[in-house]
Each structure stands twice: as structure tokens, then as C-alpha cells.
Amino acid sequence: MIESGGGLGPYGAKGIGEPSFNNIVPAILNAIYDATGVRIRRLPA
């Protein structure tokens, strides 16, 4: 990691974990497909 000055959060905090949430839903849906053979293409909003 490279320091680049203060962040926008409290006490200069920077977010680092948020981008990883983009991969969770497809991984869960693929696991459901692998376990059941049912492909889920739409989720409730």
C-alpha cells in the first residue's frame, strides 16, 4: 500500500474493503447453481 495523504473519512480514514463486495453476489449465485443446478438470473431489489 502506498500512502497518499489524508482520506475523506473520520480521522483521515480511507475505505479499502468496499470494492470486494462486487464479487460476493455472483459467487453466491454460482454456488447455488453448482449445488442445485438452478440458475438464478434475477434477484429482488
Residue frames as a rotation matrix with the C-alpha (Angstrom) as fourth column:
MET 1
0.583 0.812 0.000 0.00
0.812 -0.583 0.000 0.00
0.000 0.000 -1.000 0.00
ILE 2
-0.523 -0.720 0.456 1.15
0.730 -0.655 -0.196 3.49
0.440 0.230 0.868 -0.76
GLU 3
-0.060 0.477 -0.877 0.31
0.765 -0.542 -0.347 6.45
-0.641 -0.692 -0.332 1.44
SER 4
-0.443 -0.036 0.896 -1.13
0.769 -0.529 0.359 9.39
0.460 0.848 0.262 -0.45
GLY 5
-0.827 0.121 0.549 -2.17
-0.280 -0.935 -0.216 11.86
0.488 -0.333 0.807 2.23
GLY 6
-0.778 0.560 0.285 -5.32
-0.290 0.083 -0.954 12.14
-0.558 -0.824 0.097 4.32
GLY 7
-0.772 0.593 0.230 -8.55
0.603 0.567 0.562 10.42
0.203 0.572 -0.795 3.39
LEU 8
-0.532 0.664 0.526 -12.08
-0.269 -0.721 0.638 11.82
0.803 0.198 0.562 3.35
GLY 9
0.291 0.685 -0.668 -13.36
0.410 0.542 0.734 9.77
0.864 -0.488 -0.123 6.29
PRO 10
0.952 0.097 0.289 -13.19
-0.214 -0.464 0.859 10.49
0.217 -0.880 -0.422 10.00
TYR 11
0.574 -0.805 0.150 -9.63
-0.236 0.013 0.972 10.95
-0.784 -0.594 -0.182 11.27
GLY 12
-0.064 -0.625 -0.778 -8.37
-0.942 -0.220 0.255 10.71
-0.331 0.749 -0.574 7.68
ALA 13
-0.205 0.033 0.978 -9.66
-0.081 0.995 -0.051 7.16
-0.975 -0.090 -0.202 7.22
LYS 14
-0.445 0.050 -0.894 -9.80
-0.894 -0.076 0.441 5.64
-0.046 0.996 0.079 3.75
GLY 15
0.584 0.707 0.399 -12.07
-0.630 0.705 -0.326 2.83
-0.512 -0.061 0.857 2.57
ILE 16
-0.531 -0.782 -0.328 -10.38
-0.832 0.406 0.378 -0.37
-0.162 0.473 -0.866 1.49
GLY 17
-0.790 0.195 0.582 -12.97
0.040 0.962 -0.269 -3.14
-0.612 -0.189 -0.768 1.89
GLU 18
0.048 0.938 -0.344 -15.81
-0.440 -0.289 -0.850 -1.78
-0.897 0.192 0.399 -0.22
PRO 19
-0.129 -0.068 -0.989 -14.64
-0.992 0.008 0.129 -2.95
-0.001 0.998 -0.068 -3.68
SER 20
-0.951 -0.309 0.004 -14.65
-0.309 0.951 -0.010 -6.58
-0.001 -0.011 -1.000 -2.58
PHE 21
-0.367 0.887 0.279 -18.46
-0.171 0.230 -0.958 -6.61
-0.914 -0.399 0.067 -2.22
ASN 22
0.037 0.384 -0.923 -18.87
-0.960 -0.243 -0.140 -6.57
-0.278 0.891 0.359 -6.02
ASN 23
-0.521 -0.358 -0.775 -17.81
-0.648 0.756 0.086 -10.23
0.555 0.547 -0.626 -6.22
ILE 24
-0.826 0.167 0.538 -19.91
-0.388 0.524 -0.758 -11.68
-0.408 -0.835 -0.368 -3.42
VAL 25
0.143 0.990 0.004 -23.30
-0.663 0.098 -0.742 -11.93
-0.735 0.104 0.670 -5.16
PRO 26
0.372 0.000 -0.928 -22.04
-0.854 0.392 -0.343 -13.68
0.364 0.920 0.146 -8.32
ALA 27
-0.705 -0.688 -0.171 -20.04
-0.543 0.678 -0.496 -16.11
0.457 -0.257 -0.852 -6.18
ILE 28
-0.620 0.560 0.549 -23.10
-0.405 0.371 -0.836 -17.00
-0.672 -0.740 -0.004 -4.09
LEU 29
0.410 0.820 -0.400 -25.28
-0.779 0.086 -0.621 -17.40
-0.475 0.566 0.674 -7.19
ASN 30
0.025 -0.484 -0.875 -22.69
-0.789 0.528 -0.315 -19.68
0.614 0.698 -0.369 -8.79
ALA 31
-0.904 -0.326 0.276 -22.52
-0.426 0.643 -0.637 -21.74
0.030 -0.693 -0.720 -5.59
ILE 32
-0.131 0.939 0.317 -26.32
-0.543 0.199 -0.815 -22.13
-0.829 -0.279 0.484 -5.64
TYR 33
0.498 0.277 -0.822 -26.15
-0.865 0.216 -0.452 -23.21
0.052 0.936 0.347 -9.29
ASP 34
-0.448 -0.759 -0.472 -23.38
-0.670 0.635 -0.384 -25.72
0.591 0.144 -0.793 -8.54
ALA 35
-0.883 0.090 0.462 -25.36
-0.351 0.526 -0.774 -27.18
-0.313 -0.846 -0.433 -5.63
THR 36
-0.161 0.956 0.245 -28.83
-0.125 0.227 -0.966 -27.26
-0.979 -0.187 0.083 -7.19
GLY 37
-0.654 -0.103 0.750 -28.46
0.692 0.321 0.647 -26.91
-0.307 0.941 -0.139 -10.96
VAL 38
0.496 0.858 0.134 -30.85
0.863 -0.470 -0.184 -23.93
-0.095 0.207 -0.974 -10.85
ARG 39
-0.612 -0.693 0.380 -29.57
0.746 -0.665 -0.013 -20.72
0.262 0.276 0.925 -12.42
ILE 40
0.319 0.657 -0.684 -30.86
0.785 -0.587 -0.198 -17.57
-0.532 -0.473 -0.702 -10.67
ARG 41
-0.345 -0.430 0.834 -30.90
0.883 -0.451 0.132 -14.67
0.320 0.782 0.535 -13.11
ARG 42
-0.084 0.373 0.924 -32.97
-0.060 -0.928 0.369 -12.08
0.995 -0.025 0.100 -11.23
LEU 43
-0.647 -0.137 -0.750 -32.90
0.725 0.193 -0.661 -11.01
0.235 -0.972 -0.026 -7.60
PRO 44
0.560 0.822 -0.101 -35.40
0.806 -0.513 0.295 -8.89
0.190 -0.247 -0.950 -5.67
ALA 45
0.054 -0.514 0.856 -34.39
0.214 -0.831 -0.513 -5.25
0.975 0.211 0.065 -5.39
